[in-house]
C-alpha cells in the first residue's frame, strides 16, 4: 500500500465496495477513494452515500452501460495525462455484471497498469453461506427474462460439474425457479439468498421444486437476490444418463456404426462401455457373440 503522503500511481484501480453493510470496506479502498484523481462509478447516488458514511467529500464521474462509449475516452485521457483513475460499481466488485470489462481492456491496450482492490462480492458471499458445494462453481449472471430463452440457457448449464450461481430480479424469482426445476431437475438442491450483509439477510434452502413452490405462493421477495443450484450428484447423474441411454443410442446408431455409436454414447454419458454396448445390441437385435 502506498503511503498517503505520496500520490497514487497513474493507473486504473478497480475498487470493491460493500454489497449492503457500509462497514464492509477495506482501509486500502477508503484510501484510494479519497486520494485518486478521478473516481468513476456506476451509480453516483450509491457511491455518494458510501463516501458520506466514511467522511469523504469529492466529485464523481458517472460510468455505466448507457454512457460508457462516451466516457471511456475521457478516462483514458486522464491516464494519459498522468492521473490516477478508480472504478467502482454500485455494489460489490467491479466488472461482475457491470460495464467495467471494456474499460479494463482499453486501459491495458493503451499500455497502462490495472490493479484490483479486493473486497465484497455477492457471488462469493452467497456461495459461502448457501450450504452448497463451494469447491467448484459457475457464475452465470442474469438469465434471460423470457422463459423460452431462459430454458435454453439453463439447458446449456445442465452438465456443469459445480454449483451454479445466478443474479435474478425479485419479480422473476418464482418463474426462474420453475424453469430451473424443469430443466435442471426438480430434486436438485438449491438456495435463494437475499439482502446479503443487510439487516434482513435471508437464506432459504431446499430442492428447486420446493423453492419454486414457496416463491409462487409467497410472491416476489424484497431486495437483491442470488440463486444457487447444487451440481448433480453422482447418483443423479448416473440415473439421468441411464434414463436417456436409449434415445442417445438411437440417435447415434442412425449416424454411426455400432462400435462408433457405443464409443460416442459411453463418452458422452459417462456410463460403462459394456453397459452401453449390451444395450446397443438389444436395440439392434444383434448378438454379442
Steps between C-alpha positions, in 0.01 A plus 500: 500500500630841405558758770229772522779755463576380148264544204337191355669349195331592169314176442147358516386384845207255514355558845257253660236668717239359743197307371284619787670568831700821455757383755611223263771703329876473531737766629687489170177562308418805712848637444474466122146639486616807692820567306447383142498779240185382323234275650266332252194319631202311366248681721595842640221486760620171647864605499420840657318322782803279563744791495286708732481211748880503518550877501634529145400797285588505131361527149389192308489401133212276392609198296230245413367299207307794356792747481804270494588561135500876557674508839765233442721729282495761777628247752776394261588864446535547875740207520698639208531824695663322791189481718377206705152362429283279720191304396227380735168330426182581690575207733757223524792433270538691169463308172256245651179577306606858421669677202852512643642224281529715189670775697758256638575371151533850360729610784723196453512548124619858557785365712381607843498280810184366663485391864213365709411574860311186611199510726130420513337280235140379496609191305747377760292612797198306375711195419662480842173518696286291263607163638564379144835362376743793467799318349378554143252762387379676187364855508240542224393857574142591406293254299270615221172660604311278251422144605586338166841663478557442871435128464743479210767670710433263789524200270854604414587510871347164590825304494724758669683306775472770764259724688315741269457861613252747350397858562127547462238773513262447795201506265637207300616275786196268497498461121876442483484237774220321317710491182802383700296218655378396155837512324756432774294254704221552754691309769823691462598698809499876485510816708357848462681781681383857534612822666848362562690673785192711579263491799245278323753256355332169419603163359229253398612147413319204345449315176431710191144367503451608863653843441291558187183410690589728791558810289198428282289520818693767690549738208808698402760535776633843591857609440790374292478127421759233424386149402732201536457146366701200613675282242346165410599228744680198357191287565270750331740536207514122452120465527449776245754348263324164530161657429633665184705203382253364244432836334872578485580162350224521243625838381862382491418174322316693230824683419786264591600136503412302811853524632531875442152560641586309816827688544328833451213435740726348766722809484210745511297326769776378730340155515721189483570402139390140565158623615464721193618223267257243640209739471598586144491130413153473652372798304642374169406135559858391448686233689805574710660170409 
